[in-house]
Amino acid sequence: MIKLNRRSMLSLIIKSLFGLFILCSIFTIVWLRSSLTAIEYEISNLESKKMEKQRQTRFLVAERAELLSAQRIKLVIARQGLDRLDRTRVVMVKRSPEGTPHQRASYNLSR
C-alpha cells in the first residue's frame, strides 16, 4: 500500500477542494445567467403589456373626448327632443325656509 505523508495528503485535499470550488463556481455562473435571461424575458413581456395598456388608454381618452364634445352633446339633445323645453314639463320649486323639510322636484321626460 502507498504510504502518503501529511504534506501530500494536505496537497490532495486542497486540490480536491479547489476543483470542487471551480465546479460550483461554474454552476453558479450558469444558474445566474439563466436567471438573468428569464428576468429579461419577463421585463420584455411586461413592457409590451404596458405599451398595450398605454395604447388602450390613449384610445379611451380620445373616445371620451369625442363623446363629450359639445357638437355631439347638441346632436344627442336634438335627437331626444330636449333642445326646446316645454313649459308644461318644467316644475318650479320654491326654496323652503330653514328648519322645514325640503321638497323634491323632478324633470318629466315623457311626453
N, CA, C and O atoms as a GROMACS GRO file, in nm:
protein
  444
    1MET      N    1   0.081  -0.116   0.000
    1MET     CA    2   0.000   0.000   0.000
    1MET      C    3   0.088   0.125   0.000
    1MET      O    4   0.197   0.127   0.057
    2ILE      N    5   0.037   0.228  -0.064
    2ILE     CA    6   0.115   0.351  -0.076
    2ILE      C    7   0.096   0.432   0.051
    2ILE      O    8  -0.015   0.459   0.095
    3LYS      N    9   0.205   0.467   0.106
    3LYS     CA   10   0.200   0.546   0.227
    3LYS      C   11   0.212   0.693   0.189
    3LYS      O   12   0.308   0.734   0.124
    4LEU      N   13   0.112   0.772   0.230
    4LEU     CA   14   0.111   0.915   0.199
    4LEU      C   15   0.154   0.991   0.323
    4LEU      O   16   0.106   0.968   0.434
    5ASN      N   17   0.243   1.082   0.301
    5ASN     CA   18   0.282   1.164   0.415
    5ASN      C   19   0.180   1.277   0.432
    5ASN      O   20   0.093   1.298   0.347
    6ARG      N   21   0.193   1.348   0.539
    6ARG     CA   22   0.097   1.455   0.570
    6ARG      C   23   0.096   1.564   0.463
    6ARG      O   24  -0.010   1.615   0.428
    7ARG      N   25   0.207   1.598   0.414
    7ARG     CA   26   0.217   1.705   0.316
    7ARG      C   27   0.146   1.668   0.186
    7ARG      O   28   0.073   1.750   0.131
    8SER      N   29   0.164   1.547   0.136
    8SER     CA   30   0.099   1.506   0.013
    8SER      C   31  -0.051   1.488   0.035
    8SER      O   32  -0.130   1.514  -0.056
    9MET      N   33  -0.093   1.444   0.155
    9MET     CA   34  -0.235   1.431   0.187
    9MET      C   35  -0.301   1.569   0.190
    9MET      O   36  -0.411   1.586   0.136
   10LEU      N   37  -0.236   1.665   0.251
   10LEU     CA   38  -0.288   1.801   0.257
   10LEU      C   39  -0.296   1.861   0.116
   10LEU      O   40  -0.392   1.930   0.084
   11SER      N   41  -0.198   1.836   0.035
   11SER     CA   42  -0.197   1.884  -0.103
   11SER      C   43  -0.313   1.824  -0.182
   11SER      O   44  -0.377   1.894  -0.260
   12LEU      N   45  -0.339   1.694  -0.162
   12LEU     CA   46  -0.450   1.628  -0.231
   12LEU      C   47  -0.585   1.686  -0.188
   12LEU      O   48  -0.673   1.705  -0.272
   13ILE      N   49  -0.602   1.714  -0.060
   13ILE     CA   50  -0.728   1.773  -0.009
   13ILE      C   51  -0.746   1.913  -0.065
   13ILE      O   52  -0.857   1.949  -0.106
   14ILE      N   53  -0.642   1.992  -0.067
   14ILE     CA   54  -0.651   2.129  -0.119
   14ILE      C   55  -0.685   2.128  -0.267
   14ILE      O   56  -0.767   2.208  -0.312
   15LYS      N   57  -0.622   2.039  -0.345
   15LYS     CA   58  -0.652   2.029  -0.488
   15LYS      C   59  -0.796   1.986  -0.511
   15LYS      O   60  -0.863   2.036  -0.601
   16SER      N   61  -0.844   1.890  -0.430
   16SER     CA   62  -0.983   1.845  -0.443
   16SER      C   63  -1.082   1.957  -0.411
   16SER      O   64  -1.180   1.975  -0.482
   17LEU      N   65  -1.054   2.031  -0.302
   17LEU     CA   66  -1.142   2.143  -0.266
   17LEU      C   67  -1.139   2.253  -0.372
   17LEU      O   68  -1.242   2.313  -0.401
   18PHE      N   69  -1.024   2.280  -0.428
   18PHE     CA   70  -1.013   2.382  -0.534
   18PHE      C   71  -1.092   2.339  -0.658
   18PHE      O   72  -1.160   2.420  -0.720
   19GLY      N   73  -1.082   2.210  -0.693
   19GLY     CA   74  -1.158   2.159  -0.807
   19GLY      C   75  -1.308   2.168  -0.782
   19GLY      O   76  -1.385   2.202  -0.871
   20LEU      N   77  -1.349   2.136  -0.657
   20LEU     CA   78  -1.491   2.147  -0.620
   20LEU      C   79  -1.537   2.292  -0.626
   20LEU      O   80  -1.648   2.321  -0.670
   21PHE      N   81  -1.451   2.383  -0.580
   21PHE     CA   82  -1.482   2.526  -0.584
   21PHE      C   83  -1.501   2.574  -0.728
   21PHE      O   84  -1.595   2.647  -0.758
   22ILE      N   85  -1.412   2.534  -0.816
   22ILE     CA   86  -1.422   2.572  -0.958
   22ILE      C   87  -1.552   2.517  -1.017
   22ILE      O   88  -1.622   2.589  -1.089
   23LEU      N   89  -1.585   2.392  -0.988
   23LEU     CA   90  -1.707   2.331  -1.040
   23LEU      C   91  -1.832   2.403  -0.989
   23LEU      O   92  -1.923   2.431  -1.066
   24CYS      N   93  -1.836   2.433  -0.859
   24CYS     CA   94  -1.950   2.508  -0.802
   24CYS      C   95  -1.959   2.648  -0.862
   24CYS      O   96  -2.070   2.698  -0.886
   25SER      N   97  -1.845   2.712  -0.885
   25SER     CA   98  -1.845   2.846  -0.945
   25SER      C   99  -1.904   2.843  -1.085
   25SER      O  100  -1.981   2.932  -1.122
   26ILE      N  101  -1.868   2.744  -1.162
   26ILE     CA  102  -1.921   2.732  -1.299
   26ILE      C  103  -2.072   2.713  -1.296
   26ILE      O  104  -2.144   2.778  -1.372
   27PHE      N  105  -2.122   2.623  -1.209
   27PHE     CA  106  -2.266   2.602  -1.198
   27PHE      C  107  -2.338   2.728  -1.151
   27PHE      O  108  -2.448   2.757  -1.198
   28THR      N  109  -2.277   2.801  -1.059
   28THR     CA  110  -2.338   2.925  -1.011
   28THR      C  111  -2.347   3.028  -1.122
   28THR      O  112  -2.449   3.096  -1.135
   29ILE      N  113  -2.242   3.041  -1.201
   29ILE     CA  114  -2.243   3.137  -1.311
   29ILE      C  115  -2.350   3.100  -1.414
   29ILE      O  116  -2.422   3.187  -1.462
   30VAL      N  117  -2.361   2.973  -1.447
   30VAL     CA  118  -2.464   2.928  -1.543
   30VAL      C  119  -2.603   2.954  -1.487
   30VAL      O  120  -2.691   3.000  -1.559
   31TRP      N  121  -2.624   2.926  -1.357
   31TRP     CA  122  -2.755   2.949  -1.295
   31TRP      C  123  -2.790   3.098  -1.295
   31TRP      O  124  -2.903   3.135  -1.326
   32LEU      N  125  -2.693   3.183  -1.260
   32LEU     CA  126  -2.718   3.328  -1.259
   32LEU      C  127  -2.750   3.379  -1.398
   32LEU      O  128  -2.838   3.464  -1.415
   33ARG      N  129  -2.679   3.328  -1.498
   33ARG     CA  130  -2.704   3.372  -1.636
   33ARG      C  131  -2.843   3.331  -1.683
   33ARG      O  132  -2.912   3.408  -1.749
   34SER      N  133  -2.884   3.209  -1.649
   34SER     CA  134  -3.018   3.165  -1.690
   34SER      C  135  -3.126   3.244  -1.616
   34SER      O  136  -3.230   3.275  -1.674
   35SER      N  137  -3.102   3.277  -1.490
   35SER     CA  138  -3.198   3.360  -1.414
   35SER      C  139  -3.207   3.499  -1.475
   35SER      O  140  -3.316   3.555  -1.486
   36LEU      N  141  -3.094   3.555  -1.514
   36LEU     CA  142  -3.093   3.687  -1.576
   36LEU      C  143  -3.169   3.686  -1.707
   36LEU      O  144  -3.243   3.780  -1.737
   37THR      N  145  -3.152   3.583  -1.786
   37THR     CA  146  -3.224   3.571  -1.913
   37THR      C  147  -3.374   3.561  -1.890
   37THR      O  148  -3.452   3.622  -1.962
   38ALA      N  149  -3.415   3.483  -1.789
   38ALA     CA  150  -3.558   3.470  -1.758
   38ALA      C  151  -3.616   3.604  -1.713
   38ALA      O  152  -3.727   3.639  -1.751
   39ILE      N  153  -3.541   3.678  -1.634
   39ILE     CA  154  -3.588   3.810  -1.589
   39ILE      C  155  -3.597   3.906  -1.707
   39ILE      O  156  -3.690   3.987  -1.713
   40GLU      N  157  -3.502   3.900  -1.800
   40GLU     CA  158  -3.508   3.987  -1.919
   40GLU      C  159  -3.632   3.956  -2.003
   40GLU      O  160  -3.697   4.048  -2.054
   41TYR      N  161  -3.666   3.828  -2.018
   41TYR     CA  162  -3.788   3.792  -2.092
   41TYR      C  163  -3.912   3.844  -2.019
   41TYR      O  164  -4.005   3.893  -2.083
   42GLU      N  165  -3.913   3.834  -1.888
   42GLU     CA  166  -4.029   3.882  -1.812
   42GLU      C  167  -4.042   4.034  -1.823
   42GLU      O  168  -4.153   4.086  -1.837
   43ILE      N  169  -3.930   4.105  -1.817
   43ILE     CA  170  -3.934   4.251  -1.832
   43ILE      C  171  -3.985   4.289  -1.970
   43ILE      O  172  -4.065   4.381  -1.984
   44SER      N  173  -3.940   4.219  -2.072
   44SER     CA  174  -3.986   4.245  -2.208
   44SER      C  175  -4.136   4.222  -2.221
   44SER      O  176  -4.207   4.300  -2.284
   45ASN      N  177  -4.184   4.114  -2.160
   45ASN     CA  178  -4.327   4.084  -2.162
   45ASN      C  179  -4.407   4.193  -2.091
   45ASN      O  180  -4.511   4.237  -2.141
   46LEU      N  181  -4.359   4.236  -1.975
   46LEU     CA  182  -4.429   4.341  -1.901
   46LEU      C  183  -4.426   4.475  -1.975
   46LEU      O  184  -4.524   4.550  -1.970
   47GLU      N  185  -4.317   4.504  -2.044
   47GLU     CA  186  -4.310   4.629  -2.122
   47GLU      C  187  -4.408   4.626  -2.238
   47GLU      O  188  -4.470   4.729  -2.269
   48SER      N  189  -4.424   4.510  -2.301
   48SER     CA  190  -4.521   4.503  -2.411
   48SER      C  191  -4.663   4.518  -2.357
   48SER      O  192  -4.748   4.580  -2.422
   49LYS      N  193  -4.691   4.461  -2.240
   49LYS     CA  194  -4.824   4.479  -2.178
   49LYS      C  195  -4.846   4.626  -2.143
   49LYS      O  196  -4.956   4.678  -2.160
   50LYS      N  197  -4.742   4.691  -2.093
   50LYS     CA  198  -4.752   4.833  -2.058
   50LYS      C  199  -4.783   4.917  -2.181
   50LYS      O  200  -4.867   5.007  -2.177
   51MET      N  201  -4.714   4.888  -2.292
   51MET     CA  202  -4.738   4.961  -2.416
   51MET      C  203  -4.883   4.941  -2.464
   51MET      O  204  -4.947   5.036  -2.509
   52GLU      N  205  -4.932   4.819  -2.452
   52GLU     CA  206  -5.071   4.790  -2.493
   52GLU      C  207  -5.169   4.868  -2.406
   52GLU      O  208  -5.266   4.924  -2.457
   53LYS      N  209  -5.145   4.871  -2.275
   53LYS     CA  210  -5.234   4.946  -2.185
   53LYS      C  211  -5.228   5.095  -2.214
   53LYS      O  212  -5.331   5.163  -2.210
   54GLN      N  213  -5.110   5.147  -2.244
   54GLN     CA  214  -5.099   5.289  -2.280
   54GLN      C  215  -5.174   5.319  -2.410
   54GLN      O  216  -5.239   5.423  -2.422
   55ARG      N  217  -5.166   5.227  -2.506
   55ARG     CA  218  -5.238   5.243  -2.632
   55ARG      C  219  -5.388   5.244  -2.606
   55ARG      O  220  -5.461   5.326  -2.661
   56GLN      N  221  -5.435   5.152  -2.521
   56GLN     CA  222  -5.578   5.147  -2.487
   56GLN      C  223  -5.620   5.275  -2.416
   56GLN      O  224  -5.729   5.327  -2.441
   57THR      N  225  -5.535   5.326  -2.326
   57THR     CA  226  -5.567   5.449  -2.254
   57THR      C  227  -5.580   5.566  -2.349
   57THR      O  228  -5.674   5.645  -2.338
   58ARG      N  229  -5.487   5.578  -2.443
   58ARG     CA  230  -5.496   5.687  -2.541
   58ARG      C  231  -5.623   5.676  -2.624
   58ARG      O  232  -5.688   5.776  -2.652
   59PHE      N  233  -5.658   5.554  -2.664
   59PHE     CA  234  -5.779   5.533  -2.742
   59PHE      C  235  -5.903   5.572  -2.661
   59PHE      O  236  -5.993   5.638  -2.712
   60LEU      N  237  -5.907   5.531  -2.533
   60LEU     CA  238  -6.023   5.562  -2.450
   60LEU      C  239  -6.033   5.712  -2.421
   60LEU      O  240  -6.144   5.766  -2.414
   61VAL      N  241  -5.920   5.779  -2.404
   61VAL     CA  242  -5.923   5.924  -2.382
   61VAL      C  243  -5.976   5.994  -2.506
   61VAL      O  244  -6.056   6.087  -2.496
   62ALA      N  245  -5.933   5.950  -2.623
   62ALA     CA  246  -5.982   6.010  -2.748
   62ALA      C  247  -6.132   5.983  -2.765
   62ALA      O  248  -6.207   6.071  -2.808
   63GLU      N  249  -6.174   5.861  -2.733
   63GLU     CA  250  -6.316   5.828  -2.744
   63GLU      C  251  -6.399   5.911  -2.646
   63GLU      O  252  -6.508   5.956  -2.680
   64ARG      N  253  -6.348   5.929  -2.525
   64ARG     CA  254  -6.418   6.010  -2.425
   64ARG      C  255  -6.430   6.154  -2.471
   64ARG      O  256  -6.536   6.216  -2.456
   65ALA      N  257  -6.322   6.208  -2.528
   65ALA     CA  258  -6.324   6.345  -2.577
   65ALA      C  259  -6.427   6.360  -2.690
   65ALA      O  260  -6.498   6.460  -2.698
   66GLU      N  261  -6.434   6.258  -2.775
   66GLU     CA  262  -6.531   6.263  -2.885
   66GLU      C  263  -6.674   6.255  -2.832
   66GLU      O  264  -6.763   6.325  -2.881
   67LEU      N  265  -6.697   6.170  -2.729
   67LEU     CA  266  -6.832   6.156  -2.674
   67LEU      C  267  -6.874   6.280  -2.595
   67LEU      O  268  -6.993   6.310  -2.588
   68LEU      N  269  -6.779   6.350  -2.536
   68LEU     CA  270  -6.812   6.468  -2.456
   68LEU      C  271  -6.802   6.598  -2.534
   68LEU      O  272  -6.816   6.706  -2.476
   69SER      N  273  -6.777   6.590  -2.663
   69SER     CA  274  -6.766   6.712  -2.741
   69SER      C  275  -6.901   6.784  -2.745
   69SER      O  276  -7.006   6.720  -2.743
   70ALA      N  277  -6.895   6.914  -2.751
   70ALA     CA  278  -7.017   6.996  -2.749
   70ALA      C  279  -7.106   6.965  -2.868
   70ALA      O  280  -7.229   6.961  -2.854
   71GLN      N  281  -7.047   6.944  -2.983
   71GLN     CA  282  -7.126   6.917  -3.103
   71GLN      C  283  -7.204   6.786  -3.087
   71GLN      O  284  -7.321   6.778  -3.124
   72ARG      N  285  -7.140   6.684  -3.032
   72ARG     CA  286  -7.208   6.555  -3.014
   72ARG      C  287  -7.320   6.567  -2.910
   72ARG      O  288  -7.428   6.510  -2.927
   73ILE      N  289  -7.294   6.641  -2.803
   73ILE     CA  290  -7.397   6.659  -2.700
   73ILE      C  291  -7.517   6.732  -2.758
   73ILE      O  292  -7.632   6.696  -2.730
   74LYS      N  293  -7.492   6.834  -2.840
   74LYS     CA  294  -7.603   6.905  -2.905
   74LYS      C  295  -7.681   6.812  -2.996
   74LYS      O  296  -7.804   6.820  -3.002
   75LEU      N  297  -7.612   6.724  -3.067
   75LEU     CA  298  -7.679   6.629  -3.156
   75LEU      C  299  -7.767   6.533  -3.076
   75LEU      O  300  -7.880   6.504  -3.116
   76VAL      N  301  -7.717   6.482  -2.965
   76VAL     CA  302  -7.795   6.390  -2.882
   76VAL      C  303  -7.916   6.462  -2.823
   76VAL      O  304  -8.025   6.406  -2.819
   77ILE      N  305  -7.897   6.584  -2.778
   77ILE     CA  306  -8.008   6.663  -2.723
   77ILE      C  307  -8.114   6.685  -2.830
   77ILE      O  308  -8.233   6.675  -2.802
   78ALA      N  309  -8.071   6.716  -2.951
   78ALA     CA  310  -8.166   6.739  -3.059
   78ALA      C  311  -8.242   6.611  -3.093
   78ALA      O  312  -8.362   6.615  -3.120
   79ARG      N  313  -8.172   6.496  -3.091
   79ARG     CA  314  -8.238   6.369  -3.119
   79ARG      C  315  -8.342   6.334  -3.014
   79ARG      O  316  -8.448   6.279  -3.046
   80GLN      N  317  -8.314   6.365  -2.889
   80GLN     CA  318  -8.405   6.333  -2.780
   80GLN      C  319  -8.520   6.434  -2.769
   80GLN      O  320  -8.615   6.412  -2.694
   81GLY      N  321  -8.510   6.540  -2.842
   81GLY     CA  322  -8.616   6.641  -2.838
   81GLY      C  323  -8.605   6.730  -2.716
   81GLY      O  324  -8.705   6.788  -2.673
   82LEU      N  325  -8.488   6.743  -2.660
   82LEU     CA  326  -8.470   6.824  -2.540
   82LEU      C  327  -8.419   6.964  -2.572
   82LEU      O  328  -8.395   7.044  -2.481
   83ASP      N  329  -8.403   6.995  -2.698
   83ASP     CA  330  -8.350   7.126  -2.733
   83ASP      C  331  -8.451   7.237  -2.708
   83ASP      O  332  -8.412   7.351  -2.683
   84ARG      N  333  -8.577   7.205  -2.715
   84ARG     CA  334  -8.681   7.305  -2.685
   84ARG      C  335  -8.758   7.257  -2.564
   84ARG      O  336  -8.834   7.160  -2.571
   85LEU      N  337  -8.740   7.324  -2.454
   85LEU     CA  338  -8.810   7.285  -2.332
   85LEU      C  339  -8.956   7.328  -2.339
   85LEU      O  340  -8.987   7.438  -2.384
   86ASP      N  341  -9.041   7.242  -2.296
   86ASP     CA  342  -9.184   7.268  -2.292
   86ASP      C  343  -9.218   7.315  -2.152
   86ASP      O  344  -9.183   7.249  -2.054
   87ARG      N  345  -9.286   7.428  -2.141
   87ARG     CA  346  -9.320   7.484  -2.011
   87ARG      C  347  -9.406   7.389  -1.927
   87ARG      O  348  -9.403   7.396  -1.804
   88THR      N  349  -9.481   7.302  -1.992
   88THR     CA  350  -9.565   7.211  -1.916
   88THR      C  351  -9.482   7.100  -1.850
   88THR      O  352  -9.530   7.032  -1.760
   89ARG      N  353  -9.359   7.082  -1.895
   89ARG     CA  354  -9.274   6.977  -1.839
   89ARG      C  355  -9.175   7.030  -1.736
   89ARG      O  356  -9.096   6.953  -1.682
   90VAL      N  357  -9.178   7.160  -1.708
   90VAL     CA  358  -9.087   7.220  -1.612
   90VAL      C  359  -9.165   7.250  -1.485
   90VAL      O  360  -9.272   7.311  -1.491
   91VAL      N  361  -9.112   7.209  -1.372
   91VAL     CA  362  -9.176   7.233  -1.243
   91VAL      C  363  -9.090   7.331  -1.164
   91VAL      O  364  -8.970   7.308  -1.148
   92MET      N  365  -9.149   7.438  -1.117
   92MET     CA  366  -9.077   7.536  -1.037
   92MET      C  367  -9.096   7.500  -0.890
   92MET      O  368  -9.207   7.469  -0.847
   93VAL      N  369  -8.989   7.506  -0.815
   93VAL     CA  370  -8.994   7.472  -0.673
   93VAL      C  371  -8.945   7.592  -0.595
   93VAL      O  372  -8.840   7.650  -0.625
   94LYS      N  373  -9.022   7.629  -0.494
   94LYS     CA  374  -8.981   7.740  -0.408
   94LYS      C  375  -8.882   7.686  -0.305
   94LYS      O  376  -8.890   7.571  -0.262
   95ARG      N  377  -8.791   7.772  -0.267
   95ARG     CA  378  -8.694   7.735  -0.165
   95ARG      C  379  -8.765   7.729  -0.031
   95ARG      O  380  -8.841   7.820   0.003
   96SER      N  381  -8.741   7.623   0.045
   96SER     CA  382  -8.808   7.608   0.174
   96SER      C  383  -8.732   7.684   0.281
   96SER      O  384  -8.609   7.693   0.276
   97PRO      N  385  -8.804   7.738   0.377
   97PRO     CA  386  -8.737   7.812   0.486
   97PRO      C  387  -8.652   7.715   0.570
   97PRO      O  388  -8.670   7.594   0.566
   98GLU      N  389  -8.561   7.773   0.646
   98GLU     CA  390  -8.473   7.693   0.730
   98GLU      C  391  -8.556   7.615   0.832
   98GLU      O  392  -8.651   7.667   0.889
   99GLY      N  393  -8.518   7.490   0.854
   99GLY     CA  394  -8.586   7.409   0.954
   99GLY      C  395  -8.700   7.326   0.900
   99GLY      O  396  -8.747   7.236   0.969
  100THR      N  397  -8.747   7.354   0.778
  100THR     CA  398  -8.855   7.274   0.721
  100THR      C  399  -8.796   7.174   0.622
  100THR      O  400  -8.693   7.201   0.560
  101PRO      N  401  -8.861   7.061   0.606
  101PRO     CA  402  -8.806   6.963   0.512
  101PRO      C  403  -8.808   7.015   0.369
  101PRO      O  404  -8.898   7.090   0.330
  102HIS      N  405  -8.711   6.974   0.292
  102HIS     CA  406  -8.701   7.016   0.152
  102HIS      C  407  -8.801   6.939   0.066
  102HIS      O  408  -8.832   6.822   0.093
  103GLN      N  409  -8.851   7.006  -0.035
  103GLN     CA  410  -8.940   6.941  -0.128
  103GLN      C  411  -8.856   6.889  -0.245
  103GLN      O  412  -8.750   6.944  -0.276
  104ARG      N  413  -8.902   6.784  -0.307
  104ARG     CA  414  -8.828   6.726  -0.419
  104ARG      C  415  -8.898   6.760  -0.550
  104ARG      O  416  -9.020   6.772  -0.556
  105ALA      N  417  -8.819   6.777  -0.653
  105ALA     CA  418  -8.873   6.805  -0.785
  105ALA      C  419  -8.804   6.716  -0.885
  105ALA      O  420  -8.688   6.677  -0.866
  106SER      N  421  -8.872   6.683  -0.991
  106SER     CA  422  -8.811   6.601  -1.096
  106SER      C  423  -8.849   6.658  -1.231
  106SER      O  424  -8.945   6.736  -1.243
  107TYR      N  425  -8.774   6.620  -1.331
  107TYR     CA  426  -8.799   6.663  -1.467
  107TYR      C  427  -8.860   6.546  -1.540
  107TYR      O  428  -8.796   6.441  -1.551
  108ASN      N  429  -8.980   6.561  -1.588
  108ASN     CA  430  -9.051   6.452  -1.656
  108ASN      C  431  -9.013   6.452  -1.803
  108ASN      O  432  -9.042   6.547  -1.875
  109LEU      N  433  -8.948   6.345  -1.848
  109LEU     CA  434  -8.907   6.336  -1.987
  109LEU      C  435  -9.014   6.275  -2.076
  109LEU      O  436  -9.002   6.279  -2.198
  110SER      N  437  -9.118   6.219  -2.018
  110SER     CA  438  -9.222   6.158  -2.100
  110SER      C  439  -9.309   6.266  -2.161
  110SER      O  440  -9.329   6.372  -2.102
  111ARG      N  441  -9.360   6.238  -2.278
  111ARG     CA  442  -9.440   6.340  -2.349
  111ARG      C  443  -9.585   6.312  -2.336
  111ARG      O  444  -9.667   6.387  -2.389
   0.00000   0.00000   0.00000
